[in-house]
Amino acid sequence: MKVYKGGDHALPATHKQMINADLLAFAQEIEMRRSENMTAACSL
């Protein structure tokens, strides 16, 4: 979880590019971990 200090309910509207970049990085990290887990499982 990422906490945006001073962020309020309008943060997605006022900082759209930052939020989108953080969400994309989060999704890519999940995909990378899934790929690593699949590779490890296949090598057993």
N, C-alpha and C positions, 0 to 999 in steps of 0.2 A: 504494500500500500504506500502511496506517495501522499504526503501532506503538503499542501501549499500554504505556507505561513501567510496569514492575512487574507486568504482566499475566502470569498463569500459565495452565495448561491449564483451570482452572475459570472463567476470565473470562466465557464465555458464560452460565454459570449464575449468577454473582455480579453481573454487570452487564448483564443481558438487555436492558433498555430502551436502554442506551447502544449496545450492539452492533446491535440492531435499527434504531435511528435512523441509525447510520452505514452499515449495509448498504442501507437505503432511499435515503439520500442518494446513495450510490454508484450504485445502479441508476438513479435518476432522472437523474444526470449522464450516464450512458451513453446513455440514451434521448434526452436533449436533444442530445447530440452527433450521434447518428444522424439525428435530425430535421434538424439544421442541415446535415449532409452531404447528405441527400436533397434539401433545398431548393436547395443550391448546385449539385448535379448536374442538377436539373431546369431551372435557369436558364441552362444552357450552350447 
